[in-house]
Amino acid sequence: MRKTLTGALLVVLLAIGMPTLAAAQMREFKGTVDKVDQDELVVDSSTGDKLRFLPTEGVVVEGEKGSWQSLAQGDWVIVSWKMLDSPRVAYKVTVIPPQEDGAE
């Protein structure tokens, strides 16, 4: 009986913790598009960091534009990616209105 309760408790704790763990792995990077083509997206932040992202099949592009092909140099974007991916992969790109330099 004790093993059954312990096992059930473990299953519940894992079920509660798994979505939190998966969500914790997602990161966002905000900046302007420095380069974009069918194979990659390079985003330059206002702090001077520049990151390269590869598109996933079915990458979601939302906001002011609706597809990867419509992204252009100079667009302001927020890219959602997973910290564990190597190389970085874009899962969602949100195109936002132009920001003032240094605006977060």
BELSUL-V729558 format. One record per residue. N is the residue number from 1. OMEGA is omega in degrees with one decimal (none if undefined). Layout:
N|OMEGA, N|OMEGA
This chain:
1|-178.5, 2|178.3, 3|179.1, 4|179.0, 5|178.9, 6|178.2, 7|179.2, 8|178.7, 9|178.6, 10|178.8, 11|179.6, 12|180.0, 13|177.3, 14|179.8, 15|179.3, 16|-174.8, 17|-176.3, 18|178.6, 19|179.6, 20|179.4, 21|179.4, 22|179.6, 23|-178.5, 24|-179.0, 25|-179.4, 26|177.8, 27|175.5, 28|177.5, 29|-175.1, 30|177.2, 31|179.3, 32|177.5, 33|177.6, 34|-179.8, 35|174.9, 36|170.4, 37|-175.1, 38|-175.0, 39|-176.4, 40|175.3, 41|177.5, 42|-176.7, 43|-178.9, 44|-179.9, 45|179.6, 46|178.5, 47|177.4, 48|176.0, 49|179.0, 50|-179.3, 51|179.5, 52|179.2, 53|172.7, 54|178.4, 55|170.9, 56|172.0, 57|-178.8, 58|177.5, 59|-179.3, 60|173.6, 61|-177.0, 62|-178.3, 63|-175.8, 64|177.1, 65|-173.1, 66|179.8, 67|178.0, 68|-177.7, 69|-179.4, 70|178.0, 71|-177.9, 72|176.7, 73|179.9, 74|176.4, 75|172.8, 76|-176.2, 77|166.9, 78|-177.8, 79|174.8, 80|-177.0, 81|179.0, 82|-177.2, 83|-175.5, 84|-178.8, 85|174.4, 86|2.8, 87|-179.3, 88|-179.6, 89|177.1, 90|176.6, 91|178.5, 92|175.7, 93|177.3, 94|178.9, 95|-175.4, 96|177.1, 97|178.7, 98|-178.9, 99|172.3, 100|177.6, 101|180.0, 102|-179.7, 103|178.7, 104|none
